[in-house]
Amino acid sequence: MLSFVAFVVGVLVVGGLLFLGASMLLGRGETQPPAQLDRSPVELPDDRPVTADDVRALRISAAFRGYRMTEVDWLLAQFALVLEERDAEIAALTARLAQPDEDDGDAVDEAAEPDEEEPRA
């Protein structure tokens, strides 16, 4: 009988510790206060477009119940790559527009006209 009581007490203690640990980790159901709109921990330039280096320089603070740092770092790296591709494409298109048109519009692009096939009998 004594071993049964010790077992029940042990189960209750372990259950209580698990509940206490879960409530500390997950919170007690309260919501976080709203973020202050005029104060952001992340600073991005307002006077120019955001570049890939700006994204790479971002450091987002982690809290006790924060985020997975590896996932956010991976996301920021992907975002920086997309920004670099965008900037390169914009630069290439701007350079193409800046070049004088050598053909003066007289030549017709052969790729734009479909090849006519003879009908088969």
N, C-alpha and C positions, 0 to 999 in steps of 0.2 A: 504494500500500500504506500509506503514511503517513497518508493521509486516512481510510482505513478504520480504522486504529488510533485516530486522534483521534476518529472517530465513535463507536467502541465505548467509549472512555474517557468521552466526553461523555455517552453514554446511561447508563453506570454512575454517573457523578457525579449526574446529574439524578435517576435512580432512587433513589440513596442519599439525596439531599436530600428527595425526596418521602416516602420511608419514615421518615426522621428527623422530618420535620414532622408526618406522620400519627401517629407514636407519641407525640410531644409533645402533640398535640391530643387524641388519643383515649385516652391512657394506655397503660400496659403490661400491662393485664389484671388489675391488682390491684383488689380491691373497696374501697369506702370503709368506714371504720370505722363501727360503729353509732352512731346519734345518742344523745346523753346524754338520758335521759328527764327528768331534773330541770332541765335547762337548755334553754330554747327561745328562739330569737331573736325570736319573735313573741309579743307579750303581748296576751292577751284578758282581759276582766274575768271573775273567778270569782264575784263577789258579785251579779251581775245578768245579765239576758239580753244577748246580743251585739246591738248596734244597727248600722245602716248606717254611721253615722259611725265606729264602731270598725273596720269593714272597710275603709272609705276611708283610715283612718289607718295601716293595715298597710303596712309596708315590709319586703319580704323581701330579704335580702342575696343578691347574685349572686356566684358563684365563677367561676373560670376555666372550669370545665366545668359551669356552672350551668344557667340556664333562659332562655327567651326572655322578656324583660321585658315586651314589648308584649302577649304572650298572657296572662301572669299579671295584668297591670294590667287587661286587658279582663275576665278572669274575676272579679277582685275587684270591678270596677264592676257586672257582672251580678249578683253575689252581693249587693252592697249594694242594688241595685234590688229584688231579691226580698225582702230583709229589710224594706225600706220598705213594700212591698205587704203583706207579712205583718202588720207592725205596724199599718198602716192598717186592714186587715180585722179584726184583733183588737180595735182600738179601736171600730170601727163595731159589731161584734157585742156588745161589752161595753156600749156605749151603748144598743143595742136591748134588751138584757136589763135594764138599769137603768130603762127607761121603764115606768111603770105600765100595765098592760093596761087600756085604756079600754073594751073591749067586755065584759070579764069573762067571756069565753069563750062568750057567748050567740050571737054571730053565727057563721055557718058560712062558711068561705071558699068563694066561688063557683068559684074556679079549681081547687079540690080535687075538686069534683063534676063528673063528665063530663056533657055535654049528651046527653039522650036523643033519638035520632032516631026518627021514625016509620018502621016497616018499609015498604019499597016493594013494590008489587004487580006 
